Amino acid sequence: MLQDVIGSKKELFADGVQTVLRGQENRNRRVVILKGNLVQNSRSEGRGISARVHDHGTYGFASIAEYTTEAAEKVLKAATENAKFLAKHATKKIELPKSYGMEMIPLNGQIVDMEQKLIIELCQTVDKYVESKYPDLASRTIVYSEDSLDKIIYSSDACSGHIVSPRCYVYVMMSAESKDGAPVELFKAFGGYGSFFDHFANPEKLYPGIDDLYQKLMDKKEGTYAQAGYKTVVLGGMMGGMLAHEAVGHTVEADLVRGGSVAGPNLNKRVASDLVTMVDFAHTYDGGLAPLPVYLDDEGTKAEDAVLIKDGILVGYMNDRESAQAYGMTPLGNARGWQFSDEPLIRMRNTCILPGKNTVEELIASVEDGYYLIDSGNGQADLTGEFMFGVTCGYEIKNGKLGKALLDTTVSGVAFDMLKTVDMVSDKVEWSSSGFCGKKQPMAVGMGGPHMRCKIMIGGR
């Protein structure tokens, strides 16, 4: 855990100059076992201090890869000088953003370090289970990945606090050969927010999920290609989460709205059926923790939920303090940087379409001829909301019942058009928290959703 060496430097904050001083440590742990062989074994930490000041109508930013009181003084001085220099060349002045409260956000947890030896032993135990129970696999890979953030933030006119974001995962990857000799692959991530013993004290708890992964792989091994065309489908929660993040979430980040995203002209207009409500959750969901809780952002804004779509109507954006002021909205804690040297950008936290009233079984039973699309390995979208996602796991639906598994395919469309076709939504949400968003800099994000029945363009072979 970081010791607070920067708090004493608040006395250097200049009157009338908005200042944020941030100390941060990123720690990473990674172990990879490929077919029983240890092929990667690494651990690293990086720490430093950054400062951002608003002065003379512009922002100045500076950072240093050193965590000392002297370093804090240096970055404050450099950020102030940078603001003055940039002000001489700026063609447009940035109005000083409003303050939305000044309070101290309490420390939300701890980051517990784990011996690398125990991490390796966990991966070896999981690998031996897969090897002994499923010797027919063409290949298997076990990956342990941990990336944790520890931040101390002081703001001159907003909130301050010490926050931590620990997360760790075990990825199990399996491959086999299809009936025509082509490779088929699936993977599953176990773990989430928290440290090693929060998730992996008993490796046997992973085994049912591993067994389910193997069964889906065997189904896929005997699978068939989807028929290309505009089809009725049931999107699984992970597919809905990918859609919420990639195809909708990015279009409603206010900096990208300024850049011309489709959300700009659609504010307060219908963009989905009235069954669709989408929220970017800060730190709690349904009475418990959100997958990756955020309590304070890197501008000193206290994190709160951001409602984006309400009953099919686009009602808001995700903002930093500057964009919120420009759009007449309230910032809710979406400005974050990945490393100490990164300026905060508008980022998603835990973006999710809310559940409805139907069961998954009812959604599947309602489809005469279509597909059940469960998982996506990748996806991309642009600022028009046009998207294309890969589908790595899915099944045919024939007369309301699941049929053969699908081989890899794709789905595509325009998000706001596709969401208007949603006519059934399941009553439970599935979350994923193992991924990164790659908007200029990495960022850990959570995404999720219920199952949804809709129409979508699906690729064939």
C-alpha positions as CSV (number, residue, x, y, z in Angstrom):
1,M,0.0,0.0,0.0
2,L,1.2,3.5,-0.8
3,Q,2.3,5.7,2.1
4,D,1.0,9.2,1.8
5,V,4.0,11.4,1.0
6,I,2.1,14.0,-1.1
7,G,-0.5,15.3,1.4
8,S,1.9,17.7,3.0
9,K,2.4,19.4,-0.4
10,K,-1.2,20.7,-0.5
11,E,0.3,23.9,1.1
12,L,1.9,24.6,-2.3
13,F,-1.5,24.8,-4.1
14,A,-1.8,28.3,-5.4
15,D,-4.9,30.3,-4.5
16,G,-7.5,30.4,-7.4
17,V,-5.6,27.7,-9.3
18,Q,-7.4,24.4,-9.7
19,T,-4.8,21.7,-8.8
20,V,-4.9,17.9,-8.6
21,L,-1.9,16.1,-7.2
22,R,-1.9,12.3,-7.7
23,G,0.5,9.6,-6.4
24,Q,0.0,6.2,-7.9
25,E,1.4,2.6,-8.1
26,N,0.5,0.0,-10.7
27,R,1.5,-3.6,-9.9
28,N,1.3,-6.5,-12.3
29,R,1.7,-10.3,-11.8
30,R,1.6,-12.8,-14.6
31,V,2.2,-16.6,-14.9
32,V,1.6,-18.6,-18.1
33,I,1.6,-22.4,-18.3
34,L,1.4,-23.9,-21.8
35,K,0.7,-27.7,-21.9
36,G,2.4,-28.1,-18.5
37,N,5.4,-25.9,-19.2
38,L,6.0,-22.6,-17.4
39,V,6.6,-20.1,-20.2
40,Q,6.1,-16.8,-18.4
41,N,6.7,-15.8,-14.8
42,S,6.8,-12.0,-14.2
43,R,6.0,-9.4,-11.6
44,S,6.5,-5.6,-11.7
45,E,5.6,-2.4,-10.0
46,G,5.6,1.2,-11.4
47,R,5.0,4.3,-9.3
48,G,5.2,8.0,-9.6
49,I,3.5,11.3,-9.1
50,S,1.6,13.6,-11.4
51,A,0.1,17.1,-11.1
52,R,-2.5,18.9,-13.3
53,V,-3.3,22.6,-12.8
54,H,-5.8,24.9,-14.5
55,D,-4.2,28.3,-14.8
56,H,-4.4,31.2,-17.4
57,G,-7.3,29.4,-19.1
58,T,-5.6,26.1,-19.9
59,Y,-4.4,22.9,-18.3
60,G,-0.8,22.1,-17.5
61,F,0.3,18.5,-16.7
62,A,3.5,17.0,-15.5
63,S,4.6,13.7,-14.1
64,I,7.7,12.0,-12.6
65,A,8.6,8.4,-12.0
66,E,9.6,9.0,-8.4
67,Y,7.5,8.9,-5.3
68,T,8.9,11.4,-2.8
69,T,8.0,14.7,-1.3
70,E,10.7,16.3,-3.5
71,A,9.1,14.8,-6.6
72,A,5.7,16.2,-5.6
73,E,7.2,19.7,-5.4
74,K,8.8,19.2,-8.9
75,V,5.6,18.2,-10.7
76,L,3.6,21.0,-9.1
77,K,6.1,23.5,-10.3
78,A,6.4,21.9,-13.8
79,A,2.6,21.6,-14.3
80,T,2.2,25.3,-13.4
81,E,4.9,26.3,-15.8
82,N,3.4,24.1,-18.5
83,A,0.0,25.8,-18.0
84,K,1.5,29.3,-18.4
85,F,3.5,28.2,-21.5
86,L,0.5,26.6,-23.2
87,A,-1.7,29.6,-22.4
88,K,0.5,31.7,-24.6
89,H,-0.3,29.5,-27.6
90,A,-3.9,28.4,-26.9
91,T,-6.5,29.7,-29.3
92,K,-9.3,28.9,-26.9
93,K,-9.4,29.3,-23.2
94,I,-10.9,26.6,-21.0
95,E,-13.3,27.9,-18.5
96,L,-12.6,26.9,-14.9
97,P,-14.9,23.9,-14.2
98,K,-17.2,24.1,-11.3
99,S,-16.7,22.2,-8.1
100,Y,-19.3,19.6,-7.0
101,G,-18.2,19.1,-3.4
102,M,-15.1,18.7,-1.3
103,E,-14.9,15.7,0.9
104,M,-12.4,13.0,1.8
105,I,-13.2,9.7,0.3
106,P,-12.2,6.9,2.7
107,L,-9.8,4.1,1.8
108,N,-11.9,1.3,0.2
109,G,-9.8,-1.7,0.8
110,Q,-6.3,-3.2,0.6
111,I,-4.0,-4.7,-2.0
112,V,-2.6,-8.0,-0.7
113,D,0.6,-9.1,-2.4
114,M,1.0,-12.8,-3.0
115,E,4.2,-14.9,-3.3
116,Q,4.9,-15.8,-6.9
117,K,5.5,-19.4,-5.8
118,L,1.8,-19.7,-4.7
119,I,0.6,-18.2,-8.0
120,I,2.7,-20.8,-9.9
121,E,1.4,-23.6,-7.8
122,L,-2.2,-22.5,-8.4
123,C,-1.7,-22.5,-12.2
124,Q,0.0,-25.9,-12.0
125,T,-2.9,-27.4,-10.0
126,V,-5.4,-26.1,-12.5
127,D,-3.3,-27.4,-15.4
128,K,-3.0,-30.9,-13.9
129,Y,-6.7,-31.0,-13.5
130,V,-7.4,-30.2,-17.1
131,E,-4.6,-32.5,-18.3
132,S,-5.8,-35.5,-16.3
133,K,-9.5,-35.1,-17.0
134,Y,-9.4,-34.0,-20.6
135,P,-6.4,-35.7,-22.3
136,D,-8.0,-35.4,-25.7
137,L,-7.4,-31.6,-26.0
138,A,-5.1,-30.4,-28.7
139,S,-3.7,-27.7,-26.4
140,R,-4.3,-26.1,-23.1
141,T,-3.1,-22.8,-21.5
142,I,-3.5,-21.6,-18.0
143,V,-2.8,-17.9,-17.3
144,Y,-2.8,-16.0,-14.0
145,S,-3.0,-12.2,-14.5
146,E,-3.2,-9.5,-11.9
147,D,-3.2,-5.7,-12.3
148,S,-3.9,-3.5,-9.3
149,L,-4.0,0.3,-8.9
150,D,-3.2,2.2,-5.7
151,K,-3.9,6.0,-5.9
152,I,-3.7,8.9,-3.5
153,I,-5.4,12.0,-4.8
154,Y,-5.5,15.6,-3.5
155,S,-7.6,18.3,-5.1
156,S,-7.7,22.0,-4.4
157,D,-11.4,22.4,-5.0
158,A,-12.9,18.9,-5.3
159,C,-12.7,15.6,-3.4
160,S,-9.6,13.9,-2.2
161,G,-8.9,10.3,-1.1
162,H,-6.9,7.1,-1.1
163,I,-8.4,4.4,-3.3
164,V,-7.3,1.0,-4.4
165,S,-8.5,-1.2,-7.3
166,P,-7.1,-4.8,-7.0
167,R,-8.2,-7.4,-9.5
168,C,-6.9,-10.9,-10.5
169,Y,-7.9,-13.6,-12.9
170,V,-7.2,-17.2,-14.0
171,Y,-7.8,-17.7,-17.7
172,V,-8.3,-21.3,-18.9
173,M,-7.8,-21.7,-22.7
174,M,-8.6,-25.0,-24.5
175,S,-8.3,-26.0,-28.1
176,A,-9.4,-29.1,-30.1
177,E,-9.8,-30.1,-33.7
178,S,-13.2,-29.9,-35.4
179,K,-14.6,-32.8,-37.5
180,D,-12.9,-31.3,-40.6
181,G,-9.6,-30.9,-38.9
182,A,-9.7,-27.2,-38.2
183,P,-8.8,-25.8,-34.8
184,V,-11.6,-24.7,-32.4
185,E,-10.8,-22.7,-29.3
186,L,-12.6,-21.4,-26.2
187,F,-11.5,-19.7,-23.0
188,K,-13.0,-18.7,-19.7
189,A,-11.9,-16.1,-17.1
190,F,-12.3,-16.8,-13.4
191,G,-11.7,-14.2,-10.7
192,G,-12.5,-10.5,-10.4
193,Y,-12.1,-7.6,-8.1
194,G,-10.0,-8.4,-5.1
195,S,-6.8,-10.2,-4.3
196,F,-5.5,-13.8,-4.7
197,F,-7.2,-15.4,-1.7
198,D,-10.5,-13.7,-2.4
199,H,-10.9,-15.9,-5.5
200,F,-8.3,-18.7,-5.5
201,A,-8.0,-20.0,-2.0
202,N,-9.6,-23.3,-3.1
203,P,-8.8,-24.2,-6.8
204,E,-11.5,-26.9,-6.8
205,K,-14.1,-24.1,-7.0
206,L,-12.9,-23.5,-10.5
207,Y,-13.5,-27.0,-11.7
208,P,-17.3,-26.8,-12.5
209,G,-16.6,-23.8,-14.7
210,I,-13.8,-25.7,-16.4
211,D,-16.0,-28.7,-17.0
212,D,-18.6,-26.4,-18.6
213,L,-16.0,-24.8,-20.8
214,Y,-14.9,-28.3,-22.0
215,Q,-18.4,-29.3,-22.8
216,K,-19.0,-26.2,-24.9
217,L,-15.7,-26.8,-26.7
218,M,-16.8,-30.4,-27.5
219,D,-20.2,-29.0,-28.8
220,K,-18.3,-26.5,-30.9
221,K,-16.0,-29.3,-32.2
222,E,-19.1,-30.9,-33.8
223,G,-20.6,-27.5,-34.7
224,T,-21.9,-26.0,-37.9
225,Y,-21.7,-22.6,-39.6
226,A,-24.5,-20.1,-39.2
227,Q,-26.5,-19.1,-42.2
228,A,-25.7,-15.6,-43.1
229,G,-28.5,-13.0,-43.0
230,Y,-30.7,-10.8,-40.8
231,K,-31.8,-13.1,-38.0
232,T,-33.7,-13.2,-34.8
233,V,-31.2,-14.0,-32.0
234,V,-30.9,-14.2,-28.3
235,L,-27.8,-12.3,-27.2
236,G,-26.2,-13.7,-24.1
237,G,-25.2,-11.3,-21.3
238,M,-21.6,-11.2,-22.4
239,M,-22.6,-10.2,-26.0
240,G,-24.9,-7.6,-24.5
241,G,-22.1,-6.3,-22.4
242,M,-19.8,-6.0,-25.4
243,L,-22.5,-4.1,-27.3
244,A,-23.1,-1.8,-24.3
245,H,-19.4,-1.0,-24.0
246,E,-18.1,-0.9,-27.6
247,A,-21.1,0.1,-29.7
248,V,-23.0,2.4,-27.3
249,G,-20.7,3.3,-24.4
250,H,-18.0,5.0,-26.5
251,T,-20.4,7.0,-28.5
252,V,-21.7,8.6,-25.2
253,E,-18.3,9.6,-23.8
254,A,-18.5,13.4,-24.0
255,D,-15.1,13.9,-25.5
256,L,-16.1,11.6,-28.4
257,V,-19.5,13.3,-28.6
258,R,-17.5,16.5,-29.2
259,G,-15.6,14.6,-31.8
260,G,-18.8,13.9,-33.8
261,S,-20.3,10.7,-32.4
262,V,-23.8,9.7,-33.3
263,A,-24.9,10.4,-29.7
264,G,-24.5,14.2,-30.3
265,P,-27.7,14.8,-32.4
266,N,-29.6,12.0,-30.6
267,L,-29.6,13.4,-27.0
268,N,-33.2,13.2,-25.6
269,K,-34.3,11.1,-28.6
270,R,-35.2,7.5,-28.9
271,V,-32.3,5.2,-29.6
272,A,-33.6,1.9,-28.4
273,S,-36.9,0.1,-27.5
274,D,-38.5,1.1,-24.3
275,L,-37.2,-2.1,-22.7
276,V,-33.6,-0.8,-22.8
277,T,-32.1,1.2,-19.9
278,M,-28.3,1.5,-19.8
279,V,-26.3,2.8,-16.8
280,D,-22.6,3.2,-16.2
281,F,-22.4,2.1,-12.5
282,A,-19.8,3.6,-10.2
283,H,-19.3,1.2,-7.3
284,T,-22.5,-0.6,-6.4
285,Y,-25.0,-2.7,-8.3
286,D,-28.2,-4.4,-7.0
287,G,-27.2,-4.0,-3.4
288,G,-23.6,-5.2,-3.8
289,L,-20.3,-4.2,-5.2
290,A,-20.1,-3.5,-8.9
291,P,-17.6,-5.7,-10.7
292,L,-14.8,-3.0,-10.6
293,P,-15.9,-0.4,-8.1
294,V,-14.8,3.2,-8.6
295,Y,-15.2,5.7,-5.7
296,L,-13.2,8.7,-6.8
297,D,-11.9,9.7,-10.2
298,D,-8.6,11.4,-11.0
299,E,-10.1,14.9,-11.2
300,G,-11.3,14.6,-7.6
301,T,-15.0,13.9,-8.6
302,K,-16.9,11.6,-6.3
303,A,-18.1,8.6,-8.4
304,E,-21.8,8.2,-8.9
305,D,-23.9,6.2,-11.4
306,A,-24.4,7.7,-14.8
307,V,-27.7,7.0,-16.5
308,L,-27.2,7.0,-20.2
309,I,-30.3,5.5,-21.8
310,K,-33.6,5.5,-19.9
311,D,-36.5,3.5,-21.3
312,G,-35.0,3.8,-24.8
313,I,-34.3,7.5,-24.7
314,L,-30.7,8.8,-24.7
315,V,-30.6,11.0,-21.6
316,G,-27.0,11.6,-20.7
317,Y,-23.3,11.3,-21.4
318,M,-20.2,10.3,-19.4
319,N,-18.2,13.4,-18.6
320,D,-15.2,14.9,-17.1
321,R,-15.5,18.3,-15.3
322,E,-14.9,20.4,-18.4
323,S,-17.3,18.5,-20.7
324,A,-20.0,18.4,-18.0
325,Q,-19.8,22.2,-17.8
326,A,-20.0,22.5,-21.6
327,Y,-23.1,20.3,-21.8
328,G,-24.9,21.5,-18.7
329,M,-24.5,18.1,-17.0
330,T,-23.0,17.0,-13.7
331,P,-19.7,15.1,-13.7
332,L,-20.1,11.7,-12.0
333,G,-16.5,10.4,-11.8
334,N,-15.6,9.1,-15.2
335,A,-12.2,10.8,-15.7
336,R,-9.4,8.3,-15.1
337,G,-5.8,7.7,-16.0
338,W,-4.2,4.2,-16.2
339,Q,-0.7,5.1,-15.0
340,F,0.7,8.0,-13.0
341,S,2.0,9.5,-16.2
342,D,-1.4,9.5,-17.9
343,E,-3.7,12.5,-17.9
344,P,-7.3,11.5,-17.0
345,L,-9.6,10.7,-19.9
346,I,-13.4,10.1,-19.9
347,R,-13.7,6.3,-19.3
348,M,-16.4,3.8,-18.6
349,R,-16.5,2.0,-15.3
350,N,-19.2,-0.7,-15.1
351,T,-21.5,-0.3,-18.2
352,C,-24.6,-2.4,-18.3
353,I,-28.1,-2.7,-19.8
354,L,-30.5,-3.3,-17.0
355,P,-32.5,-6.6,-16.6
356,G,-36.1,-7.1,-17.7
357,K,-38.8,-9.5,-16.7
358,N,-38.4,-12.7,-18.8
359,T,-36.3,-15.8,-18.1
360,V,-33.6,-16.9,-20.4
361,E,-35.6,-20.0,-21.1
362,E,-38.6,-17.9,-22.2
363,L,-36.4,-16.0,-24.6
364,I,-35.0,-19.1,-26.2
365,A,-38.5,-20.8,-26.4
366,S,-39.9,-17.7,-28.2
367,V,-37.5,-18.1,-31.2
368,E,-38.6,-20.4,-34.0
369,D,-35.5,-20.2,-36.2
370,G,-32.5,-18.2,-35.0
371,Y,-29.4,-18.3,-32.9
372,Y,-28.3,-18.1,-29.2
373,L,-25.1,-16.1,-29.2
374,I,-23.2,-16.5,-25.9
375,D,-19.6,-15.2,-26.1
376,S,-17.5,-12.8,-28.1
377,G,-13.7,-12.9,-28.4
378,N,-13.3,-9.4,-29.8
379,G,-15.2,-6.5,-31.3
380,Q,-15.0,-3.1,-32.8
381,A,-17.2,-0.1,-33.4
382,D,-16.9,3.5,-34.6
383,L,-18.5,6.8,-33.7
384,T,-21.5,6.1,-35.9
385,G,-22.4,3.2,-33.7
386,E,-21.7,0.7,-36.5
387,F,-20.2,-2.5,-35.0
388,M,-18.8,-5.9,-35.8
389,F,-18.2,-8.5,-33.1
390,G,-16.8,-12.0,-33.3
391,V,-18.9,-14.8,-31.9
392,T,-16.9,-17.6,-30.4
393,C,-19.7,-19.5,-28.7
394,G,-23.3,-20.0,-29.7
395,Y,-26.0,-22.4,-30.7
396,E,-28.8,-22.7,-33.2
397,I,-32.3,-22.3,-32.0
398,K,-34.9,-24.5,-33.8
399,N,-38.6,-24.4,-32.7
400,G,-37.7,-22.9,-29.4
401,K,-35.0,-25.4,-28.5
402,L,-31.2,-25.3,-28.7
403,G,-29.6,-27.1,-31.6
404,K,-26.1,-27.6,-32.9
405,A,-23.2,-25.4,-31.6
406,L,-21.9,-22.7,-33.9
407,L,-18.4,-22.4,-35.3
408,D,-16.8,-18.9,-35.2
409,T,-18.9,-16.2,-36.9
410,T,-19.6,-12.5,-36.7
411,V,-22.5,-10.1,-36.1
412,S,-22.8,-6.6,-37.3
413,G,-25.1,-3.6,-37.4
414,V,-25.7,-0.1,-36.1
415,A,-26.2,-0.1,-32.4
416,F,-29.1,2.4,-32.1
417,D,-30.9,0.6,-34.9
418,M,-30.4,-2.8,-33.4
419,L,-31.5,-1.8,-29.9
420,K,-34.8,-0.6,-31.3
421,T,-35.5,-4.3,-32.2
422,V,-35.1,-5.5,-28.6
423,D,-38.5,-7.0,-27.6
424,M,-37.6,-9.3,-24.7
425,V,-35.1,-8.9,-21.9
426,S,-34.1,-11.4,-19.3
427,D,-34.4,-10.9,-15.5
428,K,-30.7,-11.5,-14.7
429,V,-27.5,-9.7,-15.6
430,E,-24.2,-11.4,-16.4
431,W,-21.0,-9.4,-15.8
432,S,-17.5,-9.5,-17.2
433,S,-14.6,-7.6,-15.5
434,S,-11.4,-9.1,-17.0
435,G,-11.0,-6.9,-20.0
436,F,-9.3,-3.7,-20.9
437,C,-10.6,-0.7,-22.8
438,G,-8.0,0.6,-25.2
439,K,-9.0,4.2,-25.7
440,K,-5.6,5.9,-26.0
441,Q,-4.4,4.2,-22.8
442,P,-5.5,0.9,-21.2
443,M,-8.2,0.9,-18.6
444,A,-9.8,-1.9,-16.5
445,V,-13.5,-1.9,-17.1
446,G,-16.6,-3.9,-16.2
447,M,-19.4,-4.6,-18.6
448,G,-22.5,-6.7,-18.6
449,G,-26.1,-7.1,-19.5
450,P,-29.1,-9.4,-19.5
451,H,-30.1,-11.7,-22.3
452,M,-31.9,-9.9,-25.1
453,R,-34.0,-11.0,-28.0
454,C,-33.4,-8.8,-31.1
455,K,-32.7,-8.9,-34.7
456,I,-29.1,-8.7,-36.0
457,M,-27.0,-9.4,-39.1
458,I,-25.1,-12.6,-38.7
459,G,-22.2,-13.7,-40.9
460,G,-21.9,-17.2,-42.3
461,R,-18.9,-19.3,-43.1
